[in-house]
């Protein structure tokens, strides 16, 4: 479980998060939703220790992120942020191999190569493994970064808007794959998404943020209600049911 207690964060003296207190369940796919500027990415970066924690407490499976050594934390959680700038003359298999660094520290073993192959296969990249990053599409490169995160083989995956640059087919396939990972391996996934219907279709747990505060938290049925989403996004929405899941109508 990830436990957040009174987490506050300012950027240039501007408050971004206002005392966030919440729990993210283990073994579930949790979606962070909310309007632009709600603090979703900031919160994810704080959990992954990509930003220093200014105030409050974050504990991941008993590991206080303030004091847990980096090498130890890298065996617990893997983070994929929005900024993935890296040398373009890097082959996809080499990029994915970076995910194994916490395990081999520069001395790859057969099991590390097997993990890379499995990650490439999981994200439908095996035929492209020898391609350079600048020889593949933006969506294919995005999947390679996701495969790198997966190859790290941690209990927790923190993904900041991983559906960026993915077409409809690959976005759906990714959410389905993440859901399968949770159910088949017991991994825990926290994902920032903008399109609420991906959360509606695939998430087990949702945390809705607005203006740096928790607006709602719970199952999709509990959070994705007409009133909650209308207030969250300041726009009228309708909720229907499709295959036992909420379907959010917000384009009408």
C-alpha positions, 0 to 999 in steps of 0.5 A: 500500500502507498500511504500519503499523509498531509502531502503539500507541495509548492512551486515558486511559492505557488501551492500545488498540493494542499495536504493530500491524505489518501491510500493507494491499494496494493495489487490494484490498477489505480487511476489518477484523474482530474482537470489540468493543473489538479496536481496529478503528475506532481503527486506521482513524481513525489511518490516516485521521488523524482521531486523532493518531498517538501512536507508530509509523509509518503510510505510505499509498502513500509518504505518511507521515501524520505529515508529509503536508499535509492537502490532499495527503492528502485527494487520497489517501484519503477517510474515513467514520467512524461519527459523521456528525452534520451539519445536517439541512436539507441536501439529499443532493446538497449533502452529496455535494458536500462530497466534492469540496471537496479538488478545487475549494476552494469553487468547483465546476466542471462536472466536480465536478457530474458527479462528484456526479451519478455518486456519487448514481447509484452509490449509487442516490440520484439520485431523492432528490438534492433531499431534505433529510437529515431527510426520508430514512431512516437507511439512505438517509442512510448511503448519502448519506454513502458517496456523499460519500466516493466523490465525493472520488475518492481511491485509498483509501476508509476506511469504519468500519462502513458497513453500519450502518442498512442493511437486508439488500438495501442492505448486500449491494448496498453490499458488491457495489458496493465490490467492483466499484469495486475491480475496475473502477477499481483503488481500494483499500477498507478497511472495518470490518465486524462480520458476518464473512460480509460479509468472507467473501463480498466481501473480498480481504484480511482483518485480524483484531484482538483486544485491540489486536493482529493475530490473523490476516491474509491471504485469507478462506480463510487467516483464516476458519478454525474455529480462528481464529474460535473463538479470535477471538470466544471462541465456537464456529463452523463453516466451510462453503464456498458458491460458492467462499467461506467461510461462517461459521456462528455462530448455531447 
